[in-house]
Amino acid sequence: MRRIIPLFMLTALFVFGTSMQAESKGNATGAVKAGAEVKTAFFEIKIPAGWVMPQPAKEMPNGAVSAVFASEDKKMAVAITAMKAEMDARTIAEQTAANMRKGGMATTELVEKDGFYMTEMRPKAKKDPNAVGLAIFGSTGKECTVTIITGADVQKANELLGVLKPLNGARFPLRVQ
């Protein structure tokens, strides 16, 4: 199981990065606009005004789901991933934060709040003031979720998280502070 999480996070970060690059260049295909309803095995959402999905949600071969949402002003993004895995949130957070550090990210110590584990992250070589983020890890013991929020105004993510509806007991943060 330990090998699934790093691969899962690398896949999620790849999906996130390539989607945001395509969106910023105006090359995104299949963009899902504000007002559209999106439903996966783990969540459903009606995309709020001011937000877009550069590409439809992706289901990976292991059953994991990854979706990326970007603010229309391209200053914020929220990547949501979920998968079936019998791991606790702390274990997922520790493994992922360690992999982020190996990959060139600086992370803060993990903080637990309301059953979620969080770490702030930024590239070690800071070139872009918006290249900061927050990773939030949740688990039901049977399903794991990772929510990555990037951009300078983390509170803007509440517009999106506030309308996210978890399904089948999945645990997502519905607000950040």
Disulfide bonds with the S-S distance in Angstrom:
none
